[in-house]
Amino acid sequence: MRFTEIGCPAVDKGTNEPNKFFDPKSAESALPRHSNGRRDDLIQAQYLRAIMSYWDDPARNPISPVYGGRMLEMAYAHVWAWDARPWPTFPNETGLWSDGDNWRLGHWVTGRIEAAPLDRVVAELCEAAGVHDFDVSRLFGLVRGHVSGETESARARLQALMLAHAFQAVERDGKLVFLPLPRRSAAMLTRAETAYEEDGGGGIREIRAAAAEVVGRVRLGHVAAEAGYEDRVAEAVFPDDGADGVTALDLPMAMTGPEGLAVAERWLAEARIARDQLRLVLPPSRRALGAGEMVALEDGSTWRIDRIEDRGTREIEAVRVEPTSREPSDAVEEVVATTPYIAPVPVSPVFLDLPLLSGAEVEHAPHLAVSALPWPGTVAAYAAPGPDGFTLNRLIERRALIGRLVTPLRAARAGLWDRGAPVRVQLPTGQLSAAEQATVLNGANAAAIGLGDEDDWEVIQFADATLVGENLWDIGMRLRGQQGTDAIMPAIWPEGSLFVVLDGAPVQIDLPVAARGLARHYRIGPALRAVDDASYVERVRAFRGVGLRPFAPAHLRARRQGGDLALAWVRRTRIDGDSWEGFDVPLGEASEQYLLRVWAGGAMRRETVLSVPNFTYSAAMRASDGIAGQYSIEVAQLSDRFGPGPFSRIAFDD
């Protein structure tokens, strides 16, 4: 014979009628007889332990003389039900499975079977400590998870279990006995049967702690079971009683929300009741009463014996207890939030060698923008001088908004609002938003446009953003060539150019100053995977450090003075150039220098370094340079660290 369906619902008194199930959507829904309807995983576990141990007894399950096997093949007994759906997605994803709500009080052992019986856990800890003479037969409970340090004593390891499951350890005749609080009193004590103390006193003395020691609030820290095992806090409070004492405790145990709340409520109730202590002396005839027993007085109060000193008479110290404090309140069990599984798909990294945007950046370090669908949560960027020896460079937690131009974007004048036709951008993820013009002037809605593999990125800002289709946005009312990128703005950004929103998601990577301009290897991928995982993307890049690049001179003008040509321009700065408080913008470089070049016929005819923003190109110089007809002059500011910045150019036709 084989059992094809044994089991018990995880509900209070589920063993009274194991075949009953609770399902509000079914006409056959019912609770077992006398059940209060609370979840009880322990009774389900006890049912399975009972039926297995009962039929494991050879006296009840004998070996057949006919076929040489036992009457019941318990190795093939089937428990209803182990669910094939993945835990904990089932039962928590009720949007996928409508019977997920039934799991809490149902017959499922999925998600419960791994809980260890309390008596077995205590026994294992005792044996690990070298204690073999112990009794755990009266302990009942389930331990969902318990962490104990290797350097902790056995007492410290047991302390969390004793606090959570309300049991104590007492010594009886040389044996360590673990006892929960009894449900009923072992004896009734009266004043008449107490013995005299050594000083001649007798009777029963009750002691009450000061009101200042009363606890009004208990906070219990624990690990949330049945989910991502994050830290949780359960709190119990007596409202409006004037007690403001707070007790905070952390248990290294995994519990459900109602279990943690039940422990906190019990601690709070017991702390109130335990204000009262009892001292009395009993005659030797009461030797049967031992530590851990609960006794009652004539007034109906109940007390737990904590200490006995035997001096012929038995001096007893007890504390006030109440068996009903162990009854939990009717707490609502919340649906556990599960962490969705994210496949380790490759990410899409984009390196951006950008000018200084706020002035707080590292001048020579590039930015890294990463996007992925789905987003892996955290992306790791590793760097190495060569193809091996990668070390972690940066962790990126925000997905960047990276898209592409669907329509080309033509050049426009910098410093003025570009009110031309909107440029259409496709963004696979994320959203854009419009902004007031004053907000844009204060730095909002910045983006970079480039070709990806090139160093040149134009920084723009925009005030209008309109969703015109699925993942399609029209960007209008633009400011072009921001932060000195007007000098590298091409005549047209073609369709397919990259569009990266500079909203803080792109972050700077660590780059040694000595490595500027040198090719380095980078591997970027999900942080939960190793650097050699197939999901990582490798790039080899060298960066000039555009944050060090001077801006192109502004207002390059030329004036005829007889046969000479007088040129002048206005210096610009890449550092703190937006303030109107100073007399002039900061220099931003070690010294003021400019590189001037004269071009004619596709060849450079003259190159000179200047220290002032003006130059006179005389007729004699032109004759010496062999200039006749068309030629051009260009000027760039020089940086000791970067070299010449972008050139401003003016053309002539003599």
Number of C-alpha atoms within 10 A of each C-alpha: 10 12 13 10 10 16 22 30 32 28 26 22 22 30 21 14 16 20 15 19 22 21 17 11 9 9 8 11 11 16 23 21 14 11 15 12 17 17 19 17 24 21 21 26 22 17 19 16 12 12 13 14 10 13 17 16 10 11 9 12 16 15 14 11 8 6 8 9 12 17 16 18 14 16 9 11 15 14 16 17 16 14 13 8 11 10 14 17 19 21 24 22 17 13 9 11 13 12 16 17 17 16 19 19 22 25 26 21 21 19 19 17 13 12 15 17 18 19 18 17 16 21 18 14 17 19 13 11 12 10 14 13 11 19 16 18 12 12 20 17 18 23 20 21 16 16 11 15 9 8 8 10 13 18 13 13 20 18 14 18 20 18 14 20 18 16 19 19 18 18 13 11 7 9 13 17 20 21 21 17 18 16 11 12 17 14 15 13 15 13 15 9 14 18 20 16 15 10 6 7 11 18 16 18 12 12 12 12 12 9 10 9 13 19 20 21 20 26 22 20 20 22 24 22 20 20 18 13 14 10 13 17 18 18 18 20 18 15 10 8 8 9 16 16 12 14 16 12 12 14 18 17 20 23 24 19 22 18 19 26 22 23 25 27 26 23 24 25 22 18 19 18 18 19 17 17 19 18 17 20 26 25 15 13 10 15 11 9 17 18 20 23 20 26 22 19 15 10 7 9 13 21 25 24 22 17 17 17 11 14 9 9 20 22 18 19 19 24 20 23 25 18 15 10 16 18 11 16 13 11 12 9 12 10 16 18 13 16 10 7 8 12 12 18 16 20 21 16 23 19 21 26 23 27 28 19 16 10 13 8 15 16 18 27 26 26 19 20 23 26 23 21 14 14 20 22 14 14 25 21 25 21 24 17 15 12 13 10 10 17 14 16 16 18 17 23 17 18 23 25 23 26 22 21 23 18 17 15 20 13 15 20 12 18 11 12 17 17 11 12 11 18 19 22 26 21 19 16 17 11 13 17 13 17 15 13 16 10 12 17 14 9 12 18 23 20 19 21 22 23 15 15 10 11 18 20 25 24 26 21 25 25 22 19 21 16 16 11 9 9 14 19 23 20 21 21 20 24 22 23 23 19 21 24 21 22 18 14 22 15 10 11 19 17 15 16 19 22 23 25 22 22 13 12 19 26 23 22 19 15 17 9 11 7 15 16 13 12 15 18 18 23 24 27 31 27 20 13 14 12 20 11 14 12 18 25 18 16 15 15 13 15 21 18 22 21 22 24 26 27 24 27 25 16 11 19 13 19 11 12 12 9 11 15 15 16 17 18 17 12 23 19 21 23 20 13 16 9 10 9 7 8 7 12 17 15 16 16 18 10 11 15 19 23 18 20 18 22 18 19 12 8 9 14 17 15 14 11 14 16 13 12 17 18 16 15 18 16 15 11 13 17 10 11 15 11 17 12 10 12 19 16 23 18 29 24 28 25 19 11 12 15 14 19 22 21 22 19 18 15 13 11 8 7
